[in-house]
């Protein structure tokens, strides 16, 4: 049987992509095959109606391929599938690996589209940047846009920006989760029940994000609008500025970008 899409890697992101494709009817389940080495995960994926396999090569029989594996796990997979993806459309969601590095590691010449989604794709609220890579032509990005539009929002960028995008939106949910963790900890220290603390923090972050997305005001302007002089918010923000929190965040994102560049170097 022939398949329209082969997904190599059935982890959190691979399964989110699969579910989004099926729910939004970008593809029917019977058009997709997923390669996953974990037997339990294969059984869970099969419940969605797609085909599953332990073999990455078998998944490469599909017309288009998504590489949904960790960059550190890619070299042995590349040695296995390189010949099978030559000239095919390959969508990579691997952080750090440029399209030229992917082609070099594969030892073949597929048409590479790079996509950098984030974990919020699991709840259809992801942010994905998409770039046309080595061997690809305008139009090759359409499948990736359709898939990731189904599980969030997409934007096209030049591939040279992908390390920066990874630092900002790819890794971004982890920064928000750290903020949430600290806010929950403070709430509990002040006597709020853990369950209530979780609700207060989660909805506050969700609402602030929605307001930022829908407002014509900048993040700074929105912050100023809720900061009354001499009030409680002002006092909290003053302490954050004293500890140079904004600059720490900037430096953290630069470090994430630089790590992505390191991952793209041979032997890293």
C-alpha positions in Angstrom: 0.0 0.0 0.0 1.2 3.5 -0.8 1.2 6.4 1.7 1.0 10.1 1.2 3.0 10.9 4.4 5.6 9.1 6.4 6.4 10.4 9.9 9.7 9.2 11.4 9.4 9.6 15.2 6.1 9.1 17.1 7.0 11.1 20.2 5.1 14.1 21.5 5.6 16.2 18.4 5.2 13.4 15.9 2.0 12.3 17.5 0.7 15.9 17.6 1.4 16.3 13.9 -0.4 13.0 13.2 -3.4 14.0 15.3 -3.6 17.4 13.7 -3.4 16.0 10.2 -6.3 13.6 10.9 -8.5 16.0 13.0 -8.3 18.8 10.4 -8.6 16.4 7.5 -5.4 17.6 5.9 -4.8 13.9 5.4 -6.8 10.8 6.2 -5.4 8.3 8.7 -5.0 5.6 6.1 -2.7 7.9 4.1 -0.1 8.1 6.9 2.5 5.7 8.2 4.5 6.4 11.4 7.9 4.8 12.2 8.4 4.5 16.0 10.8 2.1 17.8 8.7 2.1 21.0 6.1 -0.7 20.8 3.7 0.9 23.3 3.8 4.2 21.4 3.1 2.3 18.1 0.0 0.8 19.7 -1.3 4.2 20.8 -0.6 5.7 17.4 -2.3 2.8 15.6 -5.6 3.6 17.5 -5.8 6.8 15.4 -6.1 4.6 12.3 -2.7 5.2 10.7 -0.2 2.5 9.8 2.8 2.0 12.1 6.2 0.4 11.7 9.4 -0.1 13.6 11.4 0.6 10.5 12.3 4.1 9.4 13.1 2.8 5.9 9.5 1.4 5.6 8.1 4.8 6.4 10.2 6.3 3.6 8.1 4.5 1.1 5.6 7.4 1.6 5.6 10.2 -0.9 6.6 12.9 1.6 8.5 12.4 4.9 8.6 14.3 8.2 11.7 13.9 10.4 10.3 14.2 13.9 13.3 12.9 15.8 15.8 14.6 18.1 18.9 16.0 16.3 21.2 13.8 18.4 19.3 10.7 17.2 19.5 11.6 13.6 22.9 10.3 12.3 22.1 6.6 12.7 18.7 7.1 11.2 20.2 9.1 8.3 22.6 6.2 7.5 19.6 3.9 7.3 17.3 6.1 5.2 19.6 8.3 3.1 19.1 6.3 -0.2 15.3 6.1 0.4 14.6 9.8 0.6 16.7 11.0 -2.4 14.7 13.6 -4.4 11.7 13.3 -2.0 10.2 16.1 -0.1 11.5 15.9 3.5 10.1 18.2 6.3 12.5 18.4 9.2 11.4 19.6 12.7 14.9 19.0 14.1 16.3 21.9 16.1 19.7 23.2 15.1 20.3 21.1 11.9 20.4 23.2 8.8 19.1 21.8 5.5 22.7 21.5 4.1 23.7 19.5 7.2 20.7 17.3 6.9 21.5 16.5 3.2 25.2 15.9 4.1 24.3 13.5 6.9 21.8 11.7 4.7 24.3 11.4 1.9 21.6 12.2 -0.6 19.7 15.1 -2.1 16.1 15.4 -0.9 14.0 18.6 -1.1 14.3 20.0 2.5 11.7 22.1 4.2 12.5 23.1 7.7 9.8 23.6 10.4 10.3 24.7 14.0 7.1 24.0 15.9 6.7 24.2 19.7 5.1 21.9 22.3 1.8 23.8 22.2 1.1 22.0 19.0 -0.1 19.2 21.3 -3.2 21.4 22.1 -3.6 22.9 18.6 -2.1 26.2 19.8 1.5 25.8 18.5 3.7 28.4 16.7 5.7 27.0 13.8 8.2 28.8 11.6 8.8 27.3 8.2 11.7 27.8 5.8 12.5 26.6 2.4 15.8 24.6 2.5 18.3 22.9 0.3 16.9 21.4 -2.9 13.4 22.7 -2.3 11.5 25.1 -4.6 8.7 27.6 -3.9 5.5 25.5 -3.4 7.3 22.7 -1.6 6.3 24.4 1.7 2.6 24.0 1.1 2.3 20.6 2.8 4.1 21.9 5.9 2.0 25.0 6.1 -1.2 22.9 5.8 -0.1 20.5 8.5 1.1 23.1 11.0 -1.7 25.5 10.4 -3.9 22.7 11.6 -2.2 22.6 15.0 -1.5 26.3 15.5 -0.2 29.2 13.6 2.6 29.4 11.0 5.0 32.0 9.5 7.5 31.8 6.7 11.1 32.8 7.5 14.4 32.6 5.8 16.4 29.5 6.9 19.1 31.8 8.2 16.7 32.8 11.0 15.8 29.3 12.2 18.4 29.3 15.0 16.9 32.5 16.3 13.3 31.2 15.9 14.2 28.1 17.8 15.5 30.2 20.7 12.3 32.4 20.8 9.3 30.2 20.0 10.7 26.7 19.8 12.1 26.8 23.3 9.8 29.6 24.4 7.2 27.4 26.2 9.9 26.3 28.6 10.5 29.9 29.7 6.8 30.4 30.3 6.6 27.2 32.3 9.5 28.4 34.5 7.6 31.6 35.1 4.5 29.6 35.9 6.4 27.4 38.3 7.8 30.4 40.2 4.4 32.1 40.3 2.7 28.9 41.6 5.5 28.5 44.3 4.9 32.1 45.4 1.2 31.6 45.5 1.5 28.5 47.7 3.9 30.3 50.0 1.3 33.0 50.5 -1.2 30.4 51.6 -3.1 29.7 48.4 -4.1 26.0 47.9 -2.0 24.3 45.2 -4.9 23.6 42.9 -6.2 27.2 43.1 -2.6 28.4 42.5 -2.4 26.3 39.4 -5.7 27.7 38.1 -4.8 31.3 38.9 -1.4 31.1 37.2 -2.5 29.1 34.1 -5.4 31.3 33.3 -3.4 34.5 33.9 -0.7 33.4 31.5 -3.3 32.1 28.9 -5.3 35.3 29.1 -2.2 37.6 28.9 -1.0 35.7 25.8 -4.4 36.0 24.2 -4.5 39.7 24.9 -1.0 40.2 23.5 -2.0 38.3 20.3 -5.2 40.3 19.8 -4.1 43.7 20.9 -2.5 46.4 18.7 -0.4 47.5 21.6 3.1 46.3 22.2 4.0 44.1 25.1 5.6 47.1 26.8 2.5 49.2 26.3 0.3 46.5 27.7 2.6 46.1 30.7 2.5 49.9 31.4 -1.3 49.8 31.1 -1.6 47.5 34.1 1.1 49.1 36.2 -0.3 51.9 38.3 2.4 54.2 39.8 3.1 53.2 43.4 0.9 50.1 43.1 1.5 46.4 43.7 2.4 45.6 40.1 4.9 48.5 40.1 6.5 47.2 43.2 6.9 43.7 41.8 8.3 44.9 38.5 10.7 47.2 40.2 12.3 44.2 42.0 12.5 42.3 38.7 14.3 45.2 37.0 16.6 45.5 40.0 17.6 41.9 39.4 18.1 42.7 35.7 15.5 40.1 34.7 14.8 41.5 31.2 18.5 41.4 30.2 18.8 37.9 31.7 16.0 36.7 29.4 17.7 38.3 26.4 21.0 36.6 27.2 19.2 33.3 27.8 17.6 33.4 24.3 21.0 34.3 22.8 22.5 31.3 24.5 19.8 29.1 23.1 20.4 30.4 19.6 24.2 29.8 20.0 23.6 26.3 21.1 21.5 25.7 18.0 24.5 26.9 15.9 26.7 24.5 17.8 24.4 21.5 17.0 24.8 22.3 13.3 28.6 21.8 13.5 30.0 18.4 12.4 30.8 16.1 15.3 28.6 18.0 17.8 
